[in-house]
Amino acid sequence: MELYRLFESFPRANFVRKEWGYEIWFFNTEELCMKLLVIYPGYTCSYHEHPLKYEIFYILDSDDEGRVYLTVGDNEKSMSPGEYEVIERDTPHEFCVRGDKVGSLLEFSTKHRDDDSVRHTVSRLLSLGKGHDFMGELSGFNSVKVLCVGDVMYDLYWDGPTRGLSPEAPVPNIYPESMWDNARPGGVGNVVSNVLSLGGQAACVAYTGHDFFGEPLVGMMESQGCNVDYMTQLSDRPTTTKVRIMDGPHHHCRVNFESQDDLKDADADLMFQLFDEAVHVYEPDVVYFADYDKGLLCPAFLAKALELAKAQGIPTIADPKLAHPWEFKGVTVYKPNVNRLAATLDRPLDTASDLEWAAGEISHKIHPKNVLITRGSFGMSLFMEDGKQHHIPGKTVKVWELSGAGDTVGAVLSLCVGSGMDTRRAAEIANAAGSLVVQKAGTATVTQAELLEAITESSSS
């Protein structure tokens, strides 16, 4: 058992998230301050000194090779559990963690003051280079057939300048420069778009409504190269449509046309028939279930679909939402977002111990082979069926738009798993893709060339 988990169970005065991990404060009096520092692998804290504070660091956890490193002045040394270091005032120092396990230490010091830090560098990501054949990894995408199953959407962007406030209410006047030119597939359609832009092959099991948006949406997906033979129209449901009103980077409003009810039994049976046909005719290498709580991935459909995929030996990946998080039983990779997972479990998921507990709850409820918890700019945490854990560091970038980032991650993960890549490496590449797509506007896609540059940069930065 890692010792930091024991200390995380103690009463705490404060929890502070850092770019490199987090701190748990136990007390900060005039005489003494005590903290737990948990550093995720791949990160270093800032190189800094304290003119007033005197510190003692006691190492709790590192990996088997002792890859918690302390730099004092110009000297770096590896530290193992049970070792400690005294840091005098006005002494520059920093900690970093290499390997793939979190490092932890206790800090004892004189009183902490916010104005008692002189920082010479910022917290940063270490070099993660591992000598991979990046081009060889991505070239395998071209032969992968992904079956994307879930709620498809018509994403529409009305973009134009803001000119003053409305005389009717304190809201801005937006003057869109185009009405229909900025439409693109959303939801599972965005997963499809990313699979195709990355060189893979895609088919889609989804429904649209018998309405104005349904036919153009299917047409857009087909023109991109998606196999739409397994899409259908349902007369009693609308095409899920999102109209986003924008002024450049400013997202003012979103208008939703949708139904969030589960499919009726007859419609669920029809969708399963299409899924069955896709499995036997299209013969996918991997199935990606993209849930947006719009009714398709309901219990009546999922139970039969997952059973069929398992019987055919096809790996499955699930991106769950809030309506039916525990219906994805036995999937190969269960990929929840940490914020939605916290809402589902009704508990904050701040610490590494929290994440491990959440992964245990997921395993107990649905028995997936792997749990991959995505944590935005803090990266991903992978809990594998063999009991191993891997915390994959994120990358701090300028975020333009968050919508669709999970779709890109899902598409890359599907292509990696479908090409036979091991789950850990698949998660590392998907993580790089996520940091790339949030720098683009709207529900964007990435290309093989962009992804190659991103993972090469991550390995040499």
N, C-alpha and C positions, 0 to 999 in steps of 0.2 A: 504494500500500500504506500502510495506517495504521501509524504508527511504534510504537504500543503493542504490536502483534503481534510486532515485532522484539524488544522488551524482554521480552515474556512468554516468549521462548525462552531467556533468560539463566538461569543457575543462580540459584535463589531461596532465601532463608533461611526465608521464611514466606509463607503465603497467608491473608489475613484478609478474610472476607466482611463487607460493610457494607450497611446498608439502601439506600444510594444507589449501590452498585456493589461494588467490591472494591479491596483494596490488595495489592501484591506487594512484599514487603520483600527487599532485596538484602543489606543489612547494617545493623547498629546498634551502633557502637562508642562508646567514650568521647568520641571526637573528632567522629564524623560518622555520620549516618543517611541512607540513601537508599531511597526507595520509588517505585513506580509506582502512581499513582491512576487508576482507570478509573471514570468516572461515567456511569451510564445516563441517557439523555435523560428529562427530566421530573422530575429530582430535584435537591435541593440538600442539601449536607452541613449539619451544625449550624453555627450562628454561634458562634464560640468564640475563645479566645485562650490563649496559653501564657506563663506568667510566666517560664519558664526557657529555652524553646526559641526559637532564631533560625532562620527558614526562608527558602529560596529556591524558588519555583515556576517551572518551565519548561514551557510549553505544547507538547505533542506534536501532538494532533489535535483538530480541531473540524470542524463542517460548513462549507459554502461561505460561510455568512454569519457565521462566527466566533462562534457562539453558545455559547462557554464564557465564563461571566461570573464575575468576581471582585468581591466586595464587601469593601472595607476601610473600617471605620468606617461612615460614611453614604454613601460613594461607590461606585457600581457601574460597572464598565467591561467591555466586550467584549474578549476576548483571542484572538489568532490564533496559529497554530503559529509557534514561534521566539521568541515574546515571553516575558518573564519578569518576576517581581515579587519584591521583597525584603520580607519581613514581619518587622518588629522585634518584640521581646518585648513582651508586654502590649498587643498590637494586635488587636482583634476583627476577624475575617474569615470569609468563607465562599465556597465555589464552587458554581455551579449550571450545568446544561446544558439548553439549550432546543433545539428542532429535533427531529430523529429519528435522529441519529447519536450514538454514544457520544463523550464527550470524555475526553481523557487528558492527564496531566501528570506530570512528575517532581518529586519533593520532595527537596530536599537540606536537611538541618538539623543542628543539634547533637543530641546524644544524645536519643532519645525516651524519655520516662518516662510510665508510665500515670497517675501522679498529677499530671502537669503539663498539665492541661487545665481550663479554666473555660468551661463551655458555657452560653450564654445562650438558645439555642433547640435543638430536636431536629432531626435530619434529617427531611426531609418531602418530600411530593409537591407539585410546582408546579401552578399553574393550567394545565389542558390545553384550555381553551375554544377551539373552532374555528368557532363559529357554525353548527353543524349544525341541521337541522330534525329534532330527535329524534323528535317524535311522528310525523312523516311517515315516518321510517325504520322505526319499529316497526309502523305501521299496515299496511305491506306484508306482515307475517307472516300476516295472516288468509287470504290466498289461496294460501299456499305449502303444497304437498303433499310431506311428507317420508316416504320409505320407510326405516324403521329395520330394520337387518338385524344379527342377532347373538345372543348368549347372553342369554336372559331368565331372571330369577330371582324367586323368592318370598321377599321380605324380611319377616322377622317380628321384632318387638321385644317382649321380655318385660321390662317395666319395673316396678320396685317398690322399696321401701325395703330397706336393708341393716340386719340386726339381729344383730350379733355374728358370731362365727366358728363354723363347723361343728365339732361334736365329733369328726368323723371325719378332718378334715384342716385345715390352716391356710388355709382359704378362707372368704370371707364367705357368710353365709346371705342369699339374696335372696328376697323375698316378692312375686312379680309380682301386680299388681293386676288384670291382664287377661291372657288367653292368646292370643286370636285377634283382638282389636279393632285391633291396631296393625300389621296386615299391609299391605304395599304392593308394587307391582311394582318389581323391582330389575334391575340390569344394563341391557340394552337397553330393558327396560320402564320404567326411570327416564328414559331419553332420551325415550321416547314421552310419559311424563307431563309432562315439561318442555315438549316441543313443543306439547302440547295446552293446558297452563296459560298458555303465551305467545300463544295464539290461533291457532296453526297447525293443520294437518291432518296426521294420522299414520296410517300402516299399518305392520304389523310382519311380518317374515319371521323366524320363530323356532320352536323346538320345546319341548315340555314332555314329561314322562314320563307313562306310563299309571298314575298314582298319586294319592295323596290330595291333593297340592298343585296338580297340573296344571290341573284344571278350574276351581278357584277363582281361580287366577292369570289365566287367560284371561278369566274373568268380570269380574275387577276392571278389566282393560285395556279390555274392551268397554264397561263402564259409564262409563269416563272419556271414551269417544268414539273409541277406536282402532278402525281397520278390522282385524279379526282373521281375515279370510278366508284369509290366507296363513300362518297358524300351524297346526301339526299336533302330534300325539302320536307319540312313538317308544317302542315297547314295551320296547326293550332299554336304555333310559337313564332315569335319574331326573330329575324336575324339580329343577333346581338350587335349593337352599333354604339360606338363611342365617338362623339364629336368633341374634339379638343379645340378650344378657342385660345389662340396664341398671339403673342406679340414678340417675335423673335424667341429669346430664351424664357420669356415670362409666360407661364401657363396660368391663364386667368380663370378658366372654367372648363368643366367637362360635363357633357350632357349624355346620359345613358338611356338607351332603349334596349330592354332585356327582360327575360323571365328567369327567376332564380329557383323556380319550382323543379323538383325532380321530374324526369320524363314519366309519362303514363306507361303502364306495363306494355301496351301494344307498341308504343314508340320505342321503348327499351328493347323489346324483342326484335324490331326491325333493325335497330342499330347493331344488335349483336349478330344478326344475319349478315350484315355488311362487314363486320369485323371478322366473322368466320370466313367469309369469302376472301377478304384481304389476306388473312393468314395462309390460306391454302393456295391462292392464285398468285398473289404478289410475293409471297415467301420472304418476309422481312428477316433481317439479321438481328433486329432489336425493336422493341415496342416501347414508345414513350407516351405515358399517360399525363396529359396536361389539364389539370382541373382548375377551373375559374368559378366554380359554384354557379354554373348556368344550366345544370340539370342533366347533362349527358352522363357523367361519371357517377351515376346513382348506384345504390347497392344491387338492384336487379340486373344492371348491365355488368358491373365490375366483377361480381362473383363468377359469372360464366366466362367472361373475357380472360380473367387471370388464370382460371383453370385450364382454358384452351391453350393459352400461351405456355403455361408450365408443361402441359402434355406434349407440346411440340418442341420443347427444349429451347424456347426463345427467351433470351434475357429481357427483363422488363425494368423500366425506370418510372418512378412516380413522383410528380410534383404536386403535393396535396394542398388543398385550401381548407377552409374552416367547416364546411358542411359535413363532409364524410371523411375525416382524416384516417379513420381506422378500418376502412374497407379495402385497403391495398395490401391484402395479406400475401406474404411470401414473395414480394417483389425482390428483384436483384439489388436494386438501389432505391432507397427511400430518401427523397431529397427535400426536406422541409426548409423553409426560410425561418430563421431563428425567432423573428418577431411573431410570425403566425403560430409557430410552435409554442411560444410562451403563452399566447392567447388560448391555444387549444388546451394546454396543460394547466392554465390558470396559475402560472408561477413565473417570476422573473428568471431569465436564464443568462446570468451575468458572468459567472465564474466557470472555470474548467470543470469543477465538480458538478455544477448545475448541468452543464452539457452532457457529462457522463451519465448523470441521473436521467436526463431526458432520453438519451439513447437507450438506456435500460428500459424505460417505460415503453418506448416504441417497440423494442425487441420483444417485450413481454406481450404486447397487444397484437402485433401483426407478424412477427417473426421474419423480418426481411433479412437478406444475406448481408447487406451493408446499409448503414445509416450515414448520410452525408448532410450535415447541417450547415447551410450557407449563412455567413455572418457579415455580408456586405464588405465594407472596407477592411474588416478584421479577418477576412479569408474564409476558410471552411474547416470544419472538424469532421474527420472520417472515422467511423467506428466500424470495424470489419468483423466478419463472422468468426475469424480466428482469435478474436479478442484484442487484436492490435488497434491502437489509436494513432492517428496522424493529424496534427494541427497544421494546416497549410496556410502560411501567412498571406495576408492580403496585400494590396498595394494602394497607397494613398495617391489619388489622382483628382483632378478637377472634374466634379460630377456635373454633367449637363442635364441628364434626364435618367431617371431610374426605371421608367416604364419599359418592360421588355427585357431587362437584364437577366432575369431568371430564365427567360425563353432561350437566350443565347447560351447560357450555361447548360441548359438542358439539351440543346441541339449538339453542342460540342461533346458533352458527356455521352450522349447516345452514339455519336459517330465513333468515339474512342472505344466504348464498350462493344459496339457492333463490329469493330475491326479486330477484336480479340485482345485489346490492351488491358493490362491489369488495372483494377479499380483505383488504386492509389495514383498511378500516373495519369489516368483519365481525369481524376479530380484535380490534379495539379494543372493540367492543360485547360480544363474548364474554368478554373479559377482565374487564369490569365485572361481568358476570353471575357469573363465578367467585368474585370477592371478596364478592359478595352471598350466595351460597348456603352458603358455609362458616360463616356466622354462624347457620345453622339446624341443628337436630338431625336426624340420620339422613339417609336418601336423600331430600332435600327438593326442592321445585320452586320456581320463581319465576314471577311474573306479569308481564304487560306493564307494569302500573302500577309495580311494584317496580323493574323494569329501567329504565324511563323515569327514575325518581327517581335510580337509581344512576348512570346515564350523565350525567344533568344535574348531579349533585353532583360527579362526576369532572371535569367541564368547568368548574366554577366554584369549586372548592375552592382 
